[in-house]
Amino acid sequence: MGKIPNSLRQLVIQRAKDRCEYCCLSQAGQAATFHIDHIIPVVAGGATISDNLALACVSCSLGKSARQTVTDPETKKEVSIFNPRQQVWQEHFHWDDVRVRKN
C-alpha cells in the first residue's frame, strides 16, 4: 500500500473535519484512531492522492475493506460503495438514533 506522508494524512483529517467520511461519526471520544482509506483500493489501481483518500472510522474501514461494490440488502443488487469525493452524504444517508440509514 505504501506509507501515506504525514502532510497528506493531515490534509485528509482536516478536510473531513475529524469525522468518518462514510458514516459521519466524530473521531472525538473514540478509543481507536480512524484510518486513512483508499476510496478506490490500491489493489484496484487506486492512487495515494488526496482525491482518492478518505478518513474512515474503524467500523467503516474494516467493513469496506478493498471493495468498491456491495450487495444492497433491500434490492439485492450490486451497487457502488459511497464515494465521499463524488457524492454528498446527506443525499444518500441520515442518522436514525444510533444507526445510519439510506434515504
C-alpha positions as CSV (number, residue, x, y, z in Angstrom):
1,M,0.0,0.0,0.0
2,G,2.8,2.4,0.7
3,K,3.2,4.9,3.5
4,I,0.9,8.0,3.4
5,P,3.0,11.1,4.0
6,N,2.1,12.9,7.2
7,S,1.2,16.1,5.3
8,L,-1.3,14.2,3.1
9,R,-2.7,12.4,6.2
10,Q,-3.3,15.7,7.9
11,L,-4.9,17.2,4.8
12,V,-7.4,14.3,4.8
13,I,-8.2,14.6,8.5
14,Q,-8.7,18.4,8.3
15,R,-10.8,18.1,5.1
16,A,-13.0,15.5,6.9
17,K,-13.3,17.8,10.0
18,D,-12.3,14.8,12.1
19,R,-15.3,12.8,11.0
20,C,-15.6,9.5,9.2
21,E,-16.5,10.3,5.6
22,Y,-18.6,7.2,5.3
23,C,-20.8,7.5,8.3
24,C,-20.0,10.9,9.7
25,L,-19.0,9.6,13.2
26,S,-16.8,12.0,15.1
27,Q,-13.3,10.9,15.9
28,A,-13.6,12.8,19.2
29,G,-14.0,10.4,22.1
30,Q,-13.3,7.3,20.0
31,A,-10.8,4.8,21.5
32,A,-9.4,3.7,18.1
33,T,-7.7,6.1,15.7
34,F,-9.5,6.5,12.4
35,H,-7.9,5.1,9.3
36,I,-7.0,6.8,6.1
37,D,-8.9,4.8,3.4
38,H,-8.2,4.5,-0.3
39,I,-11.6,5.0,-1.9
40,I,-10.5,3.1,-4.9
41,P,-8.4,0.4,-3.3
42,V,-4.7,0.2,-4.2
43,V,-5.2,-3.4,-5.4
44,A,-7.7,-1.9,-8.0
45,G,-5.2,0.7,-9.1
46,G,-6.2,3.5,-6.7
47,A,-3.5,6.1,-6.1
48,T,-2.3,7.5,-2.8
49,I,-3.5,11.1,-3.6
50,S,-5.9,13.4,-1.8
51,D,-8.8,12.8,-4.2
52,N,-8.6,9.0,-3.5
53,L,-8.3,9.2,0.3
54,A,-11.0,9.4,3.0
55,L,-11.0,9.5,6.7
56,A,-12.8,6.3,7.9
57,C,-13.8,5.0,11.3
58,V,-12.6,1.6,12.2
59,S,-16.0,0.0,11.5
60,C,-16.4,1.6,8.1
61,S,-12.8,0.9,7.1
62,L,-13.0,-2.8,8.0
63,G,-16.4,-3.1,6.5
64,K,-15.4,-1.6,3.2
65,S,-12.1,-3.3,3.1
66,A,-10.7,-3.4,-0.5
67,R,-14.2,-3.4,-2.0
68,Q,-15.7,-1.0,-4.4
69,T,-19.2,-2.6,-4.6
70,V,-21.6,-4.3,-2.1
71,T,-24.9,-6.0,-2.3
72,D,-27.8,-3.7,-1.4
73,P,-29.7,-5.6,1.4
74,E,-33.0,-4.3,0.2
75,T,-32.7,-4.7,-3.6
76,K,-30.2,-7.5,-3.6
77,K,-28.4,-5.6,-6.5
78,E,-24.7,-5.0,-6.6
79,V,-24.1,-1.2,-6.0
80,S,-21.1,1.0,-5.8
81,I,-19.9,2.0,-2.3
82,F,-20.5,5.6,-1.4
83,N,-17.7,7.8,-2.7
84,P,-17.2,10.9,-0.4
85,R,-15.2,12.7,-3.1
86,Q,-18.0,12.4,-5.7
87,Q,-21.3,12.1,-3.7
88,V,-23.0,14.2,-1.0
89,W,-23.6,12.1,2.2
90,Q,-26.9,13.8,3.2
91,E,-28.3,13.0,-0.3
92,H,-27.9,9.3,0.4
93,F,-28.0,8.7,4.2
94,H,-29.2,10.1,7.6
95,W,-28.6,9.2,11.2
96,D,-31.6,7.5,12.9
97,D,-30.7,7.4,16.6
98,V,-27.5,5.3,16.6
99,R,-27.8,3.9,13.1
100,V,-27.0,5.3,9.6
101,R,-30.0,4.8,7.3
102,K,-30.4,5.1,3.5
103,N,-32.6,8.0,2.4
